[in-house]
Amino acid sequence: MVFLFGRNGGQENVDEFINQVRAGRKNLIALYAFVATSRFWVDGGIWLVFWQQRGLSLFEVGLLESLLHVVCLVSDVPIGIFADRFGWKLSLLMSAVFGIGYTSLALFSHSFWLAAASFVLRGLQVTFVNGSDTSIAYESAGWAGVQNRYLAISGRLVAISLISMGIAEATGGALAAWSWSAVYVLYTIVNVISFFTVLWVREPREMRKSVREYASVFSIAHQALQFAKKSPPFLAWIALSGILFGCIATFAFYGQSLLLHAGYTLVGIGILTGFENGLGALLSSLAERLVKRMGNKRMVTVSSILAAIGLMLFAWLPGLSLGFGYLLGSIAGNAIEPLIEQGLNQIIPSEQRATLLSFNSTAFSVFMIFGFPLFGWLAQSIGLFHAAQLGSVIGVIAILGVTYWWRGRERVN
């Protein structure tokens, strides 16, 4: 042992390596628990109906969602810089705190302005997670020596997230039929549990203290901006993600009312969204195997095309059958999410990881700020079904167009 590793210094290096591997694996387990609790969105499938029953119009609900994304747009990059400078773990803790604030305020909101205040807190909850959870996962995979299998880890995280959301939405649908207050009381309790799961996470950058000691907020921001300007693949991934998930989210959220009009009950919506999350979780967990068979580029392209087809079917199928289009569009989006996360993490520098990953959610927020209330206004002007049909045509053109552009960037690079 002395011959191989030297004296005390060599043994210390071995011990440090073993501790890193253990810490990385422990972090991944803790992160799985955090994702399971932080994504337990009990109101996920029915929040739009909740605010309608509180007296808000579809246009006002659209403004709330737009406000949430204004908050995300304004705070995404600054909070990403904050996380890179002061710690990804701290950012996750802050997310749980704002989540508790959101659910608590929603319990007592009976006006548009109180609802708006709760959505500001919700926006901050989402923003403090963006980038930090993925950064911890990617760096911890490196510690554990399994970074080459990050696609499988990312798929597992997405699968856990979707299973959690599926159970939560089914639970929320059943609770809402009994008591809306019960929905948000349970949601508050889950956010408290989420806070405590983060305490088990070890900040990955503790092994690279120089980053925290010498990197200033301004240098992190400057270097991240320079990287973004000079990396066409990065910009292509960001554009693809923003437009694809923006279209899917808009249809999914307004789809709650569309499903009600088509004859679904609140419990039925909960079951449908739970089933959708379950199928999405299965595909996400199989992402690594699918990519090995199809290749990364083909997998992304096929998923985007299926998402576009799903939007069309959701808008044009009659009666209860439109639920099939809802399932197809959402599942296709779930399948592509681990690929986007891996594609971004593989090309961005560690020192600005959370900052650059926040560009992903920023693009989504830009889409939702304009697209979501516009859809609400259109629904009030020409009717929900006609708005969905027109929106589906626009969405298909946008998704297929950005996918073609993304493939071009990939060929160049």
C-alpha positions in Angstrom: 0.0 0.0 0.0 2.8 2.4 0.9 4.6 1.5 -2.4 1.5 2.2 -4.5 0.2 5.3 -2.8 3.2 6.8 -0.9 2.9 7.5 2.8 0.2 9.6 4.5 -0.5 11.8 1.5 -1.3 8.9 -0.7 -3.6 7.3 1.8 -5.3 10.6 2.3 -5.9 10.9 -1.4 -7.5 7.4 -1.5 -9.7 8.2 1.5 -10.7 11.5 -0.1 -11.6 9.6 -3.3 -13.7 7.0 -1.4 -15.5 9.8 0.5 -16.3 11.6 -2.8 -17.8 8.4 -4.3 -19.9 7.9 -1.1 -20.9 11.6 -1.0 -21.9 11.5 -4.7 -24.1 8.4 -4.2 -25.7 9.9 -1.1 -26.4 13.1 -2.9 -28.1 11.3 -5.7 -30.3 9.4 -3.2 -31.1 12.7 -1.4 -31.8 14.4 -4.7 -34.3 11.6 -5.7 -36.1 12.3 -2.4 -36.1 16.0 -3.0 -37.5 15.6 -6.5 -40.2 13.3 -5.3 -41.4 15.8 -2.6 -40.8 19.1 -4.5 -42.7 17.8 -7.5 -45.6 16.6 -5.5 -47.8 19.3 -7.0 -51.2 18.4 -5.5 -52.9 21.2 -7.5 -51.0 20.4 -10.7 -53.9 19.1 -12.7 -56.6 21.4 -11.2 -55.1 24.8 -10.3 -56.8 26.5 -13.2 -60.2 25.2 -12.1 -59.4 26.2 -8.5 -58.9 29.8 -9.4 -61.9 29.8 -11.6 -64.0 28.6 -8.7 -62.5 31.5 -6.7 -64.2 33.9 -9.2 -61.4 34.6 -11.6 -62.0 34.6 -15.4 -59.9 32.6 -17.9 -58.2 35.9 -18.9 -57.3 36.7 -15.3 -56.0 33.2 -14.8 -53.9 33.7 -17.9 -52.5 36.9 -16.4 -51.6 35.0 -13.2 -49.6 32.5 -15.2 -48.0 35.3 -17.2 -47.1 37.0 -13.9 -45.5 33.9 -12.6 -43.3 33.7 -15.7 -42.5 37.5 -15.5 -41.1 36.7 -12.0 -39.2 33.7 -13.5 -37.9 35.8 -16.4 -36.6 38.6 -14.1 -35.1 36.4 -11.5 -34.0 33.2 -13.4 -30.5 34.4 -14.3 -29.8 36.4 -11.1 -30.8 33.4 -9.0 -28.7 31.2 -11.2 -25.7 33.5 -10.5 -26.7 33.4 -6.8 -26.7 29.6 -6.8 -23.3 29.4 -8.5 -21.8 31.9 -6.1 -23.4 30.9 -2.8 -24.4 27.3 -3.3 -26.8 25.1 -5.2 -28.0 23.5 -1.9 -28.9 26.9 -0.5 -30.9 27.6 -3.6 -33.0 24.4 -3.1 -33.6 25.3 0.5 -34.9 28.8 -0.6 -37.2 27.1 -3.1 -38.9 25.0 -0.4 -39.4 28.1 1.8 -41.1 30.0 -1.0 -43.2 26.9 -1.8 -44.5 27.0 1.8 -45.4 30.6 1.3 -47.2 30.0 -2.0 -49.4 27.2 -0.7 -50.2 29.0 2.6 -51.2 32.2 0.8 -53.3 30.3 -1.8 -55.4 29.0 1.1 -56.6 32.5 1.9 -56.7 34.1 -1.6 -60.2 35.2 -2.7 -59.2 38.1 -4.9 -57.1 38.6 -8.0 -54.4 40.6 -6.1 -53.9 38.0 -3.4 -53.8 35.3 -6.1 -51.1 37.4 -7.9 -49.1 37.6 -4.7 -49.2 33.8 -4.3 -48.1 33.4 -7.9 -45.1 35.6 -7.2 -44.0 33.3 -4.5 -44.7 30.3 -6.7 -42.5 31.8 -9.4 -39.6 32.2 -6.9 -40.1 28.7 -5.7 -39.7 27.4 -9.3 -36.8 29.7 -10.1 -34.7 28.7 -7.1 -34.9 25.1 -8.2 -34.1 25.7 -11.9 -30.5 24.7 -12.7 -29.5 23.9 -9.1 -31.1 20.5 -8.9 -29.6 19.5 -12.3 -26.2 21.0 -11.3 -26.1 18.9 -8.1 -27.1 15.8 -10.0 -24.5 16.2 -12.7 -21.6 17.0 -10.3 -22.6 14.3 -7.9 -22.7 11.8 -10.7 -19.1 12.8 -11.4 -18.2 12.3 -7.7 -19.8 8.8 -7.8 -17.9 7.9 -11.0 -21.0 7.5 -13.1 -21.1 10.7 -15.1 -21.0 8.7 -18.3 -24.4 7.3 -17.4 -25.9 10.7 -16.7 -28.7 10.2 -19.2 -29.9 7.2 -17.2 -29.7 9.3 -14.0 -31.5 12.3 -15.6 -34.2 9.9 -16.9 -34.6 8.5 -13.5 -35.0 12.0 -12.0 -37.6 12.9 -14.6 -39.4 9.5 -14.0 -39.5 10.1 -10.2 -40.8 13.7 -10.9 -43.5 12.4 -13.1 -44.6 9.6 -10.8 -44.7 12.0 -7.9 -46.8 14.5 -10.0 -49.0 11.7 -11.2 -49.8 10.5 -7.7 -50.2 14.1 -6.5 -52.6 15.1 -9.3 -54.7 12.1 -8.8 -54.8 12.8 -5.0 -55.5 16.5 -5.7 -58.5 15.6 -8.0 -60.0 13.4 -5.3 -59.4 15.9 -2.5 -60.8 18.8 -4.6 -64.1 17.0 -4.9 -64.2 17.0 -1.1 -62.4 20.2 -0.1 -60.2 22.7 -1.9 -58.6 23.7 1.5 -57.4 20.1 2.0 -55.6 20.3 -1.3 -53.4 23.2 -0.2 -53.0 22.0 3.4 -51.5 18.8 2.0 -49.4 20.8 -0.5 -48.0 22.9 2.4 -47.0 19.8 4.4 -45.2 18.3 1.4 -43.2 21.5 0.9 -42.1 21.3 4.6 -40.9 17.7 4.0 -39.1 18.9 0.9 -37.1 21.4 2.9 -35.8 18.7 5.2 -34.7 16.4 2.4 -32.4 19.1 1.1 -30.5 19.1 4.4 -29.2 15.7 3.5 -27.5 17.0 0.3 -23.8 17.9 0.4 -22.9 20.9 -1.7 -20.8 19.5 -4.6 -18.6 22.5 -4.9 -17.1 22.0 -1.4 -14.5 19.9 -3.2 -13.7 23.0 -5.4 -13.6 25.7 -2.7 -11.6 28.0 -5.0 -14.7 28.6 -7.1 -16.6 29.8 -4.1 -13.7 31.8 -2.6 -12.6 33.7 -5.7 -15.4 33.8 -8.3 -17.4 37.0 -8.0 -21.0 37.5 -9.0 -19.9 39.7 -11.9 -17.3 37.3 -13.2 -19.8 34.4 -13.2 -22.3 36.5 -15.1 -19.7 37.8 -17.6 -18.3 34.3 -18.3 -21.8 32.8 -18.7 -22.8 35.5 -21.2 -19.6 35.0 -23.2 -20.2 31.3 -23.4 -23.8 31.7 -24.5 -22.8 34.1 -27.3 -20.2 31.8 -28.7 -22.0 28.4 -28.5 -24.6 27.8 -31.2 -25.4 24.3 -29.8 -26.3 25.8 -26.5 -28.6 28.4 -28.1 -30.2 25.7 -30.2 -31.0 23.5 -27.2 -32.4 26.5 -25.3 -34.7 27.5 -28.3 -35.9 24.0 -28.7 -36.7 23.5 -25.1 -38.4 26.9 -24.7 -40.8 26.5 -27.7 -41.5 22.8 -27.2 -42.3 23.0 -23.5 -44.1 26.3 -23.9 -46.5 24.9 -26.4 -47.1 21.7 -24.4 -47.6 23.6 -21.1 -50.1 26.1 -22.6 -52.2 23.3 -24.0 -51.9 21.3 -20.8 -53.0 24.1 -18.5 -55.9 25.4 -20.6 -56.6 21.8 -21.4 -58.0 21.4 -17.9 -61.0 23.5 -18.9 -61.0 21.9 -22.3 -61.3 18.5 -20.7 -64.1 19.7 -18.4 -66.0 21.0 -21.4 -65.5 17.6 -23.1 -67.1 15.8 -20.3 -64.3 14.9 -17.9 -64.9 15.2 -14.1 -62.3 16.6 -11.7 -61.5 13.0 -10.6 -61.3 12.0 -14.2 -58.8 14.8 -15.0 -56.7 13.6 -12.0 -56.7 10.1 -13.2 -55.9 11.1 -16.8 -52.9 13.3 -15.7 -51.8 10.6 -13.3 -51.8 8.1 -16.2 -50.0 10.5 -18.4 -47.2 11.0 -15.8 -46.9 7.3 -15.4 -46.3 6.7 -19.1 -44.0 9.7 -19.2 -42.0 8.2 -16.3 -41.7 4.9 -18.1 -40.3 6.6 -21.3 -38.0 8.8 -19.3 -36.5 5.8 -17.4 -35.9 4.1 -20.8 -34.3 7.2 -22.3 -30.8 5.8 -22.3 -31.8 2.6 -24.0 -33.9 4.4 -26.6 -31.0 6.7 -27.5 -28.7 3.7 -27.9 -31.1 2.3 -30.5 -32.2 5.4 -32.3 -29.4 7.9 -31.7 -29.7 11.2 -29.9 -30.7 13.3 -32.9 -33.4 10.9 -34.2 -34.8 10.5 -30.7 -35.2 14.3 -30.3 -36.7 14.6 -33.7 -39.2 11.8 -33.3 -40.2 13.1 -29.8 -40.8 16.6 -31.2 -43.0 15.3 -34.1 -45.1 13.2 -31.7 -45.5 16.3 -29.5 -46.8 18.2 -32.5 -49.2 15.5 -33.4 -50.4 15.3 -29.9 -51.3 19.0 -29.9 -53.3 18.6 -33.1 -55.2 15.6 -31.8 -56.0 17.3 -28.5 -57.5 20.2 -30.3 -59.4 18.3 -33.1 -60.6 15.0 -31.7 -64.2 15.0 -30.6 -65.5 14.4 -27.0 -63.7 12.3 -24.5 -61.3 11.0 -27.2 -59.3 14.3 -27.1 -57.7 12.9 -24.0 -55.6 10.7 -26.3 -54.0 13.8 -27.8 -53.4 15.2 -24.4 -51.5 12.1 -23.4 -49.5 11.9 -26.6 -48.3 15.5 -26.5 -47.3 15.4 -22.8 -45.6 12.0 -23.0 -43.5 13.1 -25.9 -42.4 16.1 -24.0 -41.5 14.0 -21.0 -39.4 11.7 -23.2 -37.3 14.5 -24.6 -36.6 16.2 -21.2 -33.6 14.0 -20.1 -32.0 14.5 -23.6 -32.2 18.3 -23.3 -30.7 18.2 -19.8 -27.9 15.9 -20.9 -27.2 18.0 -24.0 -26.9 21.2 -22.0 -24.9 19.7 -19.1 -22.3 18.2 -21.5 -21.4 21.5 -23.1 -21.6 24.1 -20.3 -18.7 24.9 -17.8 -19.2 23.8 -14.2 -18.4 27.2 -12.7 -21.5 28.8 -14.4 -23.6 25.6 -14.5 -26.7 26.9 -12.7 -26.5 30.3 -14.4 -26.5 28.8 -17.9 -29.1 26.2 -17.1 -31.3 29.0 -16.0 -31.4 30.2 -19.6 -33.5 27.1 -20.2 -36.3 28.2 -17.9 -35.9 31.8 -19.0 -36.7 30.8 -22.6 -39.8 28.9 -21.3 -40.9 32.0 -19.3 -40.6 34.3 -22.3 -42.9 32.0 -24.2 -45.4 31.8 -21.4 -45.5 35.5 -20.7 -46.8 36.2 -24.2 -48.3 32.9 -25.3 -50.3 32.0 -22.2 -52.4 35.2 -21.8 -52.8 35.4 -25.5 -54.4 32.0 -25.6 -56.7 33.1 -22.7 -57.7 36.2 -24.6 -58.3 34.1 -27.8 -60.4 31.6 -25.8 -62.6 34.4 -24.5 -62.9 36.0 -28.0 -63.7 33.0 -30.2 -64.3 30.2 -27.7 -62.1 27.6 -26.1 -62.3 24.9 -28.7 -61.7 27.2 -31.6 -58.8 28.8 -29.8 -57.3 25.3 -29.2 -57.7 24.5 -32.9 -56.0 27.7 -34.1 -53.4 27.4 -31.4 -52.6 23.8 -32.4 -51.8 24.8 -36.0 -49.5 27.6 -34.8 -47.9 25.3 -32.2 -47.2 22.6 -34.8 -45.5 25.1 -37.1 -43.4 26.5 -34.2 -42.3 23.0 -32.9 -41.4 21.6 -36.3 -39.6 24.8 -37.3 -37.4 25.0 -34.2 -36.6 21.2 -34.4 -35.4 21.7 -38.0 -33.3 24.6 -36.9 -31.9 22.6 -34.0 -30.9 19.8 -36.3 -29.0 22.3 -38.5 -27.0 23.6 -35.5 -26.1 20.1 -34.6 -24.9 19.4 -38.2 -22.7 22.5 -38.2 -21.2 21.5 -34.9 
